[in-house]
Amino acid sequence: MRYLTHLPALAAALMVWAVPAQADGLSDLEAFLKQTQQGRTTFTQVVTPPKKDGQAQARAKTSSGTFEFQRPDRFRFEYTKPFEQTIVADGQTLWLYDVDLNQASSRRQQEVLGNTPAALLAAAADLKALGKVFELTSVASQDGTNWVQAVPRQRDGQLQQVRIGFKSGQLAALDILDSFGQRSLMTFGAIDAQPGFKAGHFRFTPPAGASIVQQ
């Protein structure tokens, strides 16, 4: 019966083997890229500029709206508060429309989206593709949120880094830091992964009378 003395160690080993690996930010991001091909959600964005000399605290600005996307390369941000603005990418052209100014500007999408936060959410098909543009690192979980840090491989743009947060496997936040020290924290509501977009949903046609600026 001497072999019974080995049972506690064997049982402990089996218990360790049987416990599933904990998800981290990179595995959550990989699942999001592969499994969520389209979606609609609400967002709240808080933009905080760097603190100026003499300021006790930088003044933050809050906005909100809806975010929709469809892979590959199509998305729409509709800002509703405090001002109405629309940002639309149709796969070829990126449009920005300001309702109050009745002004629309456009740029070729491939020239501006390569290393932007939007590329993290709507463009890449998997981590391998995304890793060609960003250095990706899992960050320690905080308050039940798994984080991925994404640093552009080309450091000549305005983006310094982005952190993508997932809670219970669902996209929860984008924490964006630009090269000027401005921080933008965007938090998301629950994603509807079957929004039923109709053909042409991500096309943008400037309203009649709008001034057009091509960059």
N, C-alpha and C positions, 0 to 999 in steps of 0.2 A: 504493500500500500504506500510505499515511499513516493510514488509518482503523484500522489495527491498534493504534496507540498508545492508542486509546480502550477497547480490550478489557479491560484489567485493571480499570478503573473500572466498566465495565459489568458484568463478572463479579462484582465486589464488591457492586454494587447488587443483582444478582439473588440472591446468596447471602443478603444481609440480608433480602430480601423472602421468601425461601423458608424461613427459620427460623421455626417456629411460635412464637406468643406464649407466654410463660411464664404458667402458671396462677398466680393469686394467691388470697388468702383469700376475696374476694368472689365470684369465679367458682366456687371450690370450694363455697362456701355455697349459691350459686344452684343448682348441679348437685345438691347434696344435697337441697335443698327440693323440687326438681322430680322427681328420679329415685328417691329413696328414700321410698316411701310408708308403709312399715312396717319394723320391724326389732327384733332382739333382740341384746343384747350384755352383756358383763360390765363392771363399773367398779370402780375404786378411788378413794376420795375422801380427801383429806388437808385437814383444816380447821385453819388456823393463826390464833389470835386475835392482836390487836395486842399488842406487847410492853409489859409493865407496867414502871413505874419500878423500877429495881433488878434487873430480869431481864436475864441475859446473852442469853437466847434464849427466845422464846415456845414453849410446849409444844404441839405439834401432836397432833391426834387422827386416827387412820386408821380408815376403815370400808370395806366392800366389799359387792357384791351384783350384781344384774342390773337392766338397764334395758330396757324394751320400749315400743314406741310404734306408733301407727297414726293416720295423718292422716285427718280433722282432729281435733285436741283430745283424743286418747286416749293415755294413757301409764300405765306402772306402774314404780315403783322398788321393788325388793325388797331391803332391807338384811338381810344375813345375819350379818355380823360387824361389831363385837363384840356388837351387840344386834339382835334381829329387829324390823324395822319395815317397814310397807308404806305406800306413797303411791300412790293410784290416782285417775286422772281419767277419768271415763266420758263426757265431753262435756257433762255438766250439773252434776255434783257432784264436788268434790275431797275424797277421804277420806284420813285419816291414822290408821293403826292401830298401836298399840304392843302387842306380844305379851306382854311381861312384865307390863304393867299391865292387860292385857285391856281396853283403852280405845280407842274409836274416836271421832274427831271429824270433822265434815263442814262444808263451806262451799260456797256457790254458786261454780261454777268461774269464771264470767265476772268475778266480783268480785276474784279473786286472781291470775289467770294472765296478765293483759294484758302486763306488762313483766317477766316472770320468765324465768330461764334455760330453763325447760321450754317456754315459748312459742317460743324460738329453735329448738328441736329438733322440736317436735311440732305446733305450731299453724299457723304461717304457710305459705301455699302458694308464695310466691315472695319475692324481695327487695323488690318494690314494696310488698307487704302488710306485710312486716317493717319496712320503712323508715318506715312511718307511726307505729310505736311506738318504734323505736330509731334513733339516728344511727349509721350503719354506715361503718366505715373499714377499708381493708386496712392491715395492719401488716407490717413487714419480716419475712421468713421467718427462722426460727431453727432450726438443727439439722434442716433438712429439713421443718419444719412451717410451713405457711402460716397466718397468723392474721388474724382479723377482730375489730376492737374494736366492741362494741355498747354505746352509752350511752343509757339511757332518755330519751325526750324530756320526760317528766314527771319532774321531779327531786324529787318529794315522797315517794317510796317508800324502802324500805330498800336497794335495789340501786343501787350506784354505777356499776359497769360490769361487763361480761362480755367475755372474749376467747374466741373459738371457734377451735380449732386443727384443721387438716386435714393429714394426711400421705399423700402419693400419692393425693390425692383422697378419702381416707376420713376420717370423723370420728375425731379422736384425743383431743381434750381440751376441757374447759371450765375457764376460770380466772375465778373469780367474786370480786369485791370488793364488800363491802357498805358501807353508809354509816357503820358503826361501825369500819371498818378491818380487819374479819375477812376472811381470804382462804380460799377453798375451791377446791382444784384437783382436778378430776375427770378421770381418764384412762380411756379406753375400749379394750376389746379389739376384735377383728374383728366387724363387724356381719353377722348373718344377715338378709339382706333378704327372705327368703321363709320366715318362721317358721311359717306355716300356722296363724294364730290362729283359734280356733273362735268362733262367735257367743257373745257374752256374756263374752269373755275379760277385758274391761276393766270389767266390773261388779264391785262389791264388796258383799258381804253380811256384816255384822258377825257374828262367831261367837256362838253361844248363850251368854248370860250376860255378854256384854261391856257395859260401861257406854258410853252414847252421849252425846256432847257436840256440840250444834249451835251453830255460831257465826254 
